[in-house]
Amino acid sequence: MNDIKFIRNENPKPKPKDEELQFGTVFTDHMFVMDYSVERGWHDPRIVPYGPVRFEPSIMVFHYGQAIFEGLKAYRNIKGEVVTFRPMDNFSRLNRSAERLCIPQVDEELLWEGLKMLLEIERDWVPEAEGTALYIRPFIIATDPYLGVRPSNTYKLFIILSPVGAYYAEGFKPVKIYVTDKYVRAARGGLGYTKAAANYAASLYAAEEAKKKGYTQVLWLDACQHRYVEEVGTMNIFFKINGAVVTPSLEGGSILPGITRDSVITLARSMGYKVEERLISIEEVFEAHDKGKLEEVFGTGTAAVISPVGELNWNDRIIRINDGRMGEFSKLMYDKLTGIQYGREEDKFGWVKKIC
């Protein structure tokens, strides 16, 4: 079961230069694949050449949306070693998503062994320039060729890799966020806490409307009262109000439990900052701004790590945060986290796992 086969790609691609890297457009020479059936469970783990895969048009993922994914990165640290950041937390979250979507649980240790082997094979694809990384995308899809609403009996798991450039190629630029109280991404009891493909499909229409208005992303409010802040389309959200760091709590199950979010909370508390995980209404955010107490707003996620927010628009009322500049706390968290990831800072929490 745990013997991972390897079929080498005999036609490797030229590797892009670090300065030419974008996000999610180039993929490495190999991928990890594994299959599931009711009779055999998860089986046939293998690393094969990256390339097209063949499916019947009737497979269930195309019709009923049983699809989940994860996102993490491998880095080349200051010693030239290839390392990852909290990969086992990503695999645990993948299994929580799988449970919610009736997808069979995956052996997390086997996933880790498969990822390590894949990264060892593709180590030359890990870029070296500051801020670059190798993005890792595990995902699972339902593959039964069947039209009928039920959980699939067969699945396929992939891990693909993509070298990515620095998210802030020209330095930090605070983003503009549009607050929507018209559309809903997720509700209590739904899929919000999972990395299900459906969550991202549900976010696209409002995001496109926001872009037409000149905004980068959407800030979602709760589904019932359209009052309480939840998260941004691709990030968790934080507010620094009168010295306290505030972020929406995860209790309702409608917010993704971000690993970068958890890392910021852990780091901030270890450094003596007051961190509050609680309900926070959009009215409270704007009132804090009116009283001069809203010091910073920023998002957290794998892609950007920390993304400062310079402007919020809610019902055509626009506020600017910290004069549209990145705040001191946001910068501190970015420096600390990337410092740990690239080996410039001590890893006191055991977050970094060396590959080779």
PyMOL commands that set and color helices and strands:
alter all, ss='L'
color gray80, all
select helices_A, chain A and resi 18-20+61-64+87-100+108-121+123-125+197-212+259-270+282-290+322-324+328-342
alter helices_A, ss='H'
color red, helices_A
select strands_A, chain A and resi 5-6+30-37+41-49+67-69+72-76+82-85+133-142+154-164+175-180+217-221+229-232+236-241+244-248+275-278+294-301+305-314+317-320+352-354
alter strands_A, ss='S'
color yellow, strands_A
deselect
rebuild
show_as cartoon
